[in-house]
Structure formats: structure tokens, C-alpha cells
């Protein structure tokens, strides 16, 4: 039997998420009101994983040593 591949130990905390609403009952859906999203945003390891994924794997953000700021990286063909 093959062992399941782990994405990252940093995401293990997600397995401990309590029962939460993504869409609040009897309310129009708004992502910013999602208990699930807000819980995830409170997890430092999840945010750190996302940041490093966007930087290293997806290469969608990069650091500018001159300005000391981060910025998005456009895909080839984007203007």
C-alpha cells in the first residue's frame, strides 16, 4: 500500500479545525464572514505556508531588494 504524500507539516493544524460555518445560516454568503476562512487566517502556519507557496512554488510574488517591498509577478503575456 502506498503512503499518502503529505503536502506540508504546516498544514496539519487544519485537521484540528473545529466545526465551523462557511456560509452562515439564514444569511447571504460573504467570504469575509466565513467562520472557516477566518479560522484559517488565524493559523500562523497556514498563512506562512501560503506565503511560501506563492513565493517559491507558484512564483507569483517576489521581493524587490531596492525598495524592500514585495509585489506580484505577472505571467508572461499579461500586460
N, CA, C and O of each residue as an XYZ file, in Angstrom:
316
protein
N       0.840     -1.179      0.000
C       0.000      0.000      0.000
C       0.889      1.247      0.000
O       1.854      1.325      0.760
N       0.559      2.227     -0.860
C       1.350      3.444     -0.950
C       1.020      4.401      0.196
O      -0.136      4.558      0.588
N       2.050      5.020      0.709
C       1.867      6.002      1.764
C       1.354      7.296      1.141
O       1.834      7.719      0.090
N       0.375      7.920      1.797
C      -0.167      9.177      1.310
C       0.880     10.272      1.418
O       1.553     10.388      2.442
N       1.024     11.070      0.380
C       2.008     12.143      0.369
C       1.485     13.329      1.163
O       0.359     13.779      0.952
N       2.299     13.828      2.069
C       1.933     14.983      2.891
C       2.298     16.255      2.139
O       3.406     16.371      1.616
N       1.382     17.202      2.084
C       1.653     18.476      1.423
C       2.677     19.249      2.247
O       3.719     19.657      1.734
N       2.376     19.444      3.512
C       3.279     20.163      4.405
C       2.844     19.921      5.845
O       1.653     19.861      6.147
N       3.825     19.784      6.724
C       3.518     19.652      8.146
C       2.815     20.902      8.660
O       2.027     20.838      9.603
N       3.104     22.035      8.035
C       2.489     23.297      8.463
C       0.967     23.265      8.317
O       0.263     23.995      9.016
N       0.464     22.437      7.430
C      -0.985     22.364      7.215
C      -1.675     21.358      8.120
O      -2.901     21.248      8.100
N      -0.908     20.625      8.913
C      -1.511     19.628      9.809
C      -2.518     20.262     10.763
O      -3.483     19.609     11.162
N      -2.309     21.511     11.132
C      -3.223     22.206     12.041
C      -4.649     22.242     11.477
O      -5.615     22.288     12.239
N      -4.781     22.221     10.167
C      -6.108     22.280      9.530
C      -6.940     21.066      9.916
O      -8.166     21.153      9.987
N      -6.293     19.944     10.162
C      -7.022     18.733     10.563
C      -7.666     18.879     11.935
O      -8.534     18.087     12.303
N      -7.250     19.876     12.683
C      -7.797     20.123     14.022
C      -8.879     21.208     14.027
O      -9.348     21.613     15.091
N      -9.272     21.675     12.845
C     -10.281     22.731     12.770
C     -11.599     22.251     13.396
O     -12.073     21.156     13.094
N     -12.175     23.070     14.257
C     -13.471     22.684     14.844
C     -14.587     22.839     13.804
O     -14.355     23.324     12.697
N     -15.785     22.424     14.174
C     -16.935     22.598     13.282
C     -17.238     24.088     13.165
O     -17.451     24.775     14.164
N     -17.252     24.568     11.937
C     -17.487     25.990     11.675
C     -18.365     26.139     10.451
O     -18.426     25.252      9.600
N     -19.043     27.269     10.372
C     -19.846     27.578      9.192
C     -18.990     28.257      8.137
O     -18.160     29.113      8.444
N     -19.204     27.864      6.890
C     -18.602     28.597      5.782
C     -19.623     29.635      5.317
O     -19.280     30.782      5.030
N     -20.863     29.213      5.249
C     -21.983     30.117      4.959
C     -22.829     30.171      6.219
O     -23.347     29.152      6.677
N     -22.962     31.358      6.771
C     -23.744     31.496      7.999
C     -25.217     31.221      7.711
O     -25.748     31.683      6.701
N     -25.874     30.480      8.586
C     -27.280     30.139      8.365
C     -28.147     31.402      8.218
O     -27.973     32.385      8.938
N     -29.051     31.343      7.294
C     -30.030     32.411      7.062
C     -29.400     33.749      6.679
O     -30.012     34.800      6.874
N     -28.189     33.717      6.137
C     -27.536     34.945      5.673
C     -27.027     34.739      4.258
O     -26.730     33.621      3.836
N     -26.936     35.846      3.542
C     -26.349     35.819      2.215
C     -24.857     35.526      2.383
O     -24.216     36.052      3.292
N     -24.306     34.682      1.499
C     -22.912     34.292      1.635
C     -21.983     35.467      1.371
O     -22.108     36.173      0.371
N     -21.046     35.658      2.298
C     -19.962     36.617      2.129
C     -18.707     35.935      2.636
O     -18.640     35.513      3.790
N     -17.721     35.831      1.773
C     -16.493     35.119      2.120
C     -15.849     35.669      3.386
O     -15.325     34.900      4.191
N     -15.879     36.968      3.576
C     -15.248     37.581      4.749
C     -15.962     37.233      6.056
O     -15.400     37.403      7.138
N     -17.197     36.749      5.953
C     -17.937     36.339      7.155
C     -17.802     34.850      7.441
O     -18.305     34.365      8.454
N     -17.128     34.124      6.558
C     -16.968     32.682      6.719
C     -16.160     32.383      7.983
O     -15.045     32.879      8.149
N     -16.730     31.574      8.864
C     -16.005     31.157     10.064
C     -14.795     30.303      9.678
O     -13.751     30.368     10.327
N     -14.941     29.513      8.631
C     -13.850     28.657      8.169
C     -12.673     29.519      7.700
O     -11.535     29.308      8.119
N     -12.955     30.482      6.835
C     -11.894     31.347      6.314
C     -11.240     32.131      7.441
O     -10.015     32.245      7.481
N     -12.018     32.664      8.340
C     -11.458     33.445      9.437
C     -10.616     32.582     10.370
O      -9.589     33.038     10.874
N     -11.033     31.359     10.603
C     -10.229     30.449     11.421
C      -8.896     30.165     10.736
O      -7.846     30.195     11.378
N      -8.939     29.888      9.434
C      -7.708     29.621      8.688
C      -6.753     30.814      8.744
O      -5.542     30.640      8.881
N      -7.303     32.020      8.639
C      -6.475     33.229      8.682
C      -5.829     33.460     10.043
O      -4.845     34.191     10.151
N      -6.377     32.842     11.070
C      -5.807     32.964     12.416
C      -4.672     31.965     12.659
O      -3.990     32.038     13.681
N      -4.472     31.042     11.732
C      -3.460     30.000     11.902
C      -2.155     30.448     11.243
O      -2.045     30.463     10.017
N      -1.179     30.810     12.054
C       0.097     31.307     11.530
C       0.758     30.328     10.563
O       1.302     30.743      9.539
N       0.717     29.039     10.876
C       1.354     28.051      9.994
C       0.700     28.006      8.618
O       1.385     27.822      7.612
N      -0.604     28.170      8.566
C      -1.325     28.158      7.287
C      -0.934     29.382      6.458
O      -0.667     29.267      5.262
N      -0.901     30.542      7.094
C      -0.540     31.774      6.389
C       0.908     31.696      5.907
O       1.218     32.097      4.785
N       1.794     31.178      6.764
C       3.205     31.039      6.374
C       3.345     30.099      5.186
O       4.111     30.378      4.264
N       2.607     28.974      5.197
C       2.652     28.026      4.092
C       2.180     28.691      2.802
O       2.812     28.541      1.756
N       1.073     29.425      2.874
C       0.534     30.093      1.688
C       1.536     31.097      1.126
O       1.765     31.145     -0.083
N       2.133     31.900      2.007
C       3.113     32.891      1.577
C       4.273     32.219      0.839
O       4.645     32.640     -0.257
N       4.842     31.173      1.447
C       5.982     30.495      0.823
C       5.578     29.772     -0.459
O       6.369     29.697     -1.399
N       4.360     29.241     -0.507
C       3.871     28.614     -1.739
C       3.812     29.644     -2.859
O       4.284     29.388     -3.967
N       3.232     30.811     -2.573
C       3.108     31.846     -3.598
C       4.472     32.372     -4.041
O       4.652     32.751     -5.198
N       5.419     32.391     -3.122
C       6.766     32.876     -3.429
C       7.598     31.826     -4.172
O       8.116     32.094     -5.256
N       7.723     30.646     -3.591
C       8.683     29.663     -4.101
C       8.130     28.726     -5.167
O       8.792     28.465     -6.172
N       6.932     28.226     -4.953
C       6.384     27.227     -5.868
C       5.678     27.882     -7.049
O       5.987     27.591     -8.204
N       4.731     28.763     -6.756
C       3.959     29.399     -7.813
C       4.705     30.580     -8.436
O       4.395     30.995     -9.553
N       5.685     31.117     -7.715
C       6.464     32.278     -8.161
C       5.550     33.431     -8.589
O       5.756     34.056     -9.630
N       4.541     33.692     -7.764
C       3.562     34.743     -8.058
C       3.863     36.041     -7.318
O       3.300     37.087     -7.641
N       4.757     35.976     -6.318
C       5.192     37.178     -5.613
C       6.704     37.133     -5.487
O       7.307     36.061     -5.428
N       7.308     38.317     -5.448
C       8.755     38.369     -5.267
C       9.148     39.630     -4.519
O       8.411     40.615     -4.477
N      10.330     39.566     -3.932
C      10.865     40.646     -3.120
C      11.776     41.521     -3.970
O      12.606     41.013     -4.723
N      11.622     42.831     -3.850
C      12.475     43.792     -4.544
C      13.475     44.342     -3.528
O      13.108     45.101     -2.632
N      14.737     43.952     -3.678
C      15.773     44.367     -2.729
C      15.950     45.889     -2.711
O      16.269     46.463     -1.669
N      15.746     46.540     -3.853
C      15.906     48.003     -3.927
C      14.895     48.730     -3.057
O      15.247     49.633     -2.297
N      13.623     48.326     -3.177
C      12.549     49.038     -2.468
C      12.255     48.432     -1.102
O      11.687     49.096     -0.235
N      12.641     47.164     -0.906
C      12.321     46.486      0.341
C      10.862     46.059      0.411
O      10.331     45.794      1.489
N      10.216     45.995     -0.760
C       8.793     45.637     -0.817
C       8.588     44.370     -1.643
O       9.427     43.987     -2.458
N       7.448     43.737     -1.405
C       7.020     42.574     -2.177
C       6.023     43.042     -3.222
O       5.333     44.044     -3.033
N       5.953     42.296     -4.347
C       4.975     42.626     -5.394
C       4.606     41.368     -6.166
O       5.314     40.362     -6.145
N       3.470     41.465     -6.848
C       3.028     40.349     -7.673
C       3.857     40.253     -8.933
O       4.383     41.253     -9.424
N       3.972     39.034     -9.458
C       4.711     38.783    -10.688
C       3.709     38.434    -11.769
O       2.971     37.454    -11.657
N       3.689     39.239    -12.811
C       2.770     38.992    -13.921
C       3.217     37.776    -14.710
O       4.411     37.501    -14.828
N       2.253     37.056    -15.245
C       2.526     35.913    -16.076
C       2.944     36.417    -17.459
O       2.499     37.479    -17.896
N       3.797     35.658    -18.143
C       4.203     36.053    -19.485
C       2.965     36.236    -20.341
O       2.058     35.405    -20.328
N       2.937     37.343    -21.092
C       1.774     37.629    -21.943
C       0.784     38.560    -21.277
O      -0.058     39.144    -21.960
N       0.859     38.721    -19.937
C      -0.005     39.678    -19.224
C       0.543     41.074    -19.446
O       1.755     41.279    -19.497
N      -0.338     42.002    -19.572
C       0.118     43.394    -19.709
C      -0.515     44.257    -18.670
O      -0.256     45.459    -18.623
